[in-house]
Amino acid sequence: MIVRPGGMFRAAPFLGFAGFGAFWGVWGAGLPLLRAQAGVSDAEFGVVLLFIAAGALPAMLLAGRLVDALGLRVTGVLLALLGVMGVVLSAAAVNYAALCAGILLMGACSGAADVALNTLAATVEKRTGRPVVARSHAAFSATVALSSLATGALTAIADSLLVNFAAGAVVVVALGLAVITATRPAHADDDAAAPEGAATRPGRMSGWIALIMVGAIGAFAFAAENAYQSWSAVLLTDAFTASPALAAVAPAAFATTAALTRFATGTVTLRRPIATLVAASAIATAGGVLTAFAATLPLALGGVIAAAVGTSALFPTLLSYGLRPVPDGSRGRATSAISTVAYLGYLAGPAYFGLLADATGVQRTFLGIAALTAVVLAAIPALPALKRAGGWPARGRRRRRAGSTG
C-alpha cells in the first residue's frame, strides 16, 4: 500500500525547487551587474565562475550524509541559506578576491541544496507514488524563466545588484521556511516510514557502484542539456546571422519546452522509466542531428526544441529510477552519489563543446552533442541489470514492492 502523506508534505519538493529556481533566475539575470561591480575582465570572470563548481562538488558529497543524519527539514535550511548567501555575495563582491570567495561559498550552498532537494523529491515520490521528481524539476525550469524576467524588470527600475538579490532572498527564504514547516514529522507522516535520520545500513558496495553508474549516464545527459542551453543562441548568431534579440529565442524556447515536457511526461516517467529514457534519448539525438544539418533558422530552432523535449526528461527519470529501491535512511547519500557524478558532465560539457566548435564550427558541433545522447541510448539496456545488482537491504526492497507504481 502506498503511503499518502499530508498535503503540505506533498507540496514540499515543488516549493523547494521553486525557491531554487528563483535564486538561479536572479543569478543568471544579474551576472552583468555582478561583473561590473567587482570590476573584473571577461577572462577573470570566466575563471571566477569555476568557483561555483569548486564549492558545489564537495558540498554535494557531504549534503547527503547531512540529510540522512538530520532529516528532510535540513532541505529548507539549506535553501534559505542559499538565498541569504546571494545577498552577502552582492554586498561583498567589490573586488576579485571577494568575488572568488563569495562565489565559492555560494556554490557550496547551491550544491548542498541541490542534493537535499532531490532527496526530498525522491522521498515524496516513493511515499506517494506520484511523479514528483520530474515535475519538481519542471517547477525549477519554469521558476528560473519567471525569476529571470522579474529580475530584468527590477534591474530596469533600480539598477542594483543588492536590490535584485535582496528581492530574490525574500522569495527563497520564505519558500525555505515553508519547506521546513512542510517536512515537520507531523506533516511528513514519519510514522509511516523509516525515521528520516535513522541510521539505516547501506547496501553492499555493488549498490554504490550501481548508483555511480547511473550518475555517469546522467553526466552525458547533463552535458548535452547544458550545451543546448548555453550555445543555442550562439548557433543562431553564428550560423544564421540572427540578431541578439532573435538569438535569445533559442535558449528561451529550450527552457520553456523543458519545463512543459517535465510537467507533461511526469506520469509516464514514473510508470515506464526505461521506455521514457529510450524515447527521450532517441528524440534528443535526432534533435542534435537536425540542428547540426539545418539549412534554415526555423529548422535549427526545431532541432533545439526537439532536443529540449528529449534531454529534459533524461536526468529526472534517471534520478527517480536510480533512487526508487533505496531505503529512507540511505537516500541522501545515494542522491549525493548520483548527483555528484552527473554534475561532472554539466561541468565538462562547455569545454567539450568549445573544443569541438573550434575544430568544426558551432553548427556541426551539435553532432558531437547528439553523440552524447546516443551514448545514453546505448547505455539504457544496462540499467535494469545495474538496479538488480544494487544490493540494498531487504527492507528497502520490500518497501519498493509495496510503494512502487512501475
Secondary structure, DSSP 8 states (H G I E B T S, - for coil): ------HHHHHHHHHHHHHHHHHHHHHHHHHHHHHHHHT--HHHHHHHHHHHHHHHHHHHHHHHHHHHHH-TTHHHHHHHHHHHHHHHHHHH-SSHHHHHHHHHHHHHHHHHHHHHHHHHHHHHHHHH-S-HHHHHHHHHHHHHHHHHHHHHHHHHHH--HHHHHHHHHHHHHHHHHHHHHHTSHHHHTGGGS--TT-------HHHHHHHHHHHHHHHHHHHHHHHHHHHHHHHHHHHH---HHHHTHHHHHHHHHHHHHHHHTHHHHHH-HHHHHHHHHHHHHHHHHHHHH-SSHHHHHHHHHHHHHHHHHHHHHHHHHHHTTS-GGGHHHHHHHHHHHHHHHHHHHHHHHHHHHHHH-HHHHHHHHHHHHHHHHHHGGGHHHHHHTT---HHHHHHHHHH---
